[in-house]
């Protein structure tokens, strides 16, 4: 496929890996922010092509993984509410809260629908005006424009039975929180290319300058990712800390200004709780007061209290780059995609799911021996 296959070509991938090895003179720890990048790295074995002095760690850029427990519980409670339909992307259906997940809620009689777009939920609300339709709006800046458009469209259609349960989070505050942590070991970042197609690159410059870390906007295919690693290593080895764009075929410095205006019209920046990490100031979106009628949390009195999370899950340490999935004692044994302890084992972008799918035999032979590996 044009613009995909050529970025998975083995020959340029090996050349880039060799160039990284030649350029690397010191040990460096680099974090890829996005879970999609993590899956490509593990699937294609890109980290194994790098010199041992380069360590890739995995960031919090999995929207399903960081959705707080209290909002999972709220979605489940709404699904059990008579006359209410909860619409969600498929990844969210099996994420555990403190009780049952959405898939279990559906099995118990709740009306839970998997959709592919928030506009599917708007259309459902237009067709079934006698039911409350709630869309579980999760994600980073990438999905926020479509969710904002859903609210705008629902207002245009005069839908009084449509609302969002909002759990949007933002990348730059997460980077700041990681770099400010006393146990931080990240020295450079591969920024998520799809987020930057929306937001551009300017908001990363203050972070690079303040913390002295290079931030390289990177795509998702093997050639893209190794180009990003090489650009990051070149800066680290030369003592520079700048924002660079290694994904210029998709990302412009200004981003998508139309999408930004739409988000600014509908959303306001708020503090947000991140599952496994905690509360990060100014790290999320909420609906503006003028769109309060479309806010499911306000409409149905959803509690904002954060219940305790499963202590066995070390997802927070994994998403801050302190540990890797195979360092969790539950990985591949007590925690599997069929019976997840934490969200990173459920999501298609979760680091634990990537290691389970592509690395289980290497990282946890015991899990293979006891038959828990579905490989």
PyMOL commands that set and color helices and strands:
alter all, ss='L'
color gray80, all
select helices_A, chain A and resi 5-7+10-23+35-44+46-49+63-66+69-79+90-94+102-107+118-127+141-156+171-180+193-199+202-211+222-238+257-266+289-294+296-299+315-319+325-327+343-345+351-363+365-369
alter helices_A, ss='H'
color red, helices_A
select strands_A, chain A and resi 28-34+54-61+84-88+111-114+132-139+162-169+188-192+214-218+243-245+267-274+278-287
alter strands_A, ss='S'
color yellow, strands_A
deselect
rebuild
show_as cartoon
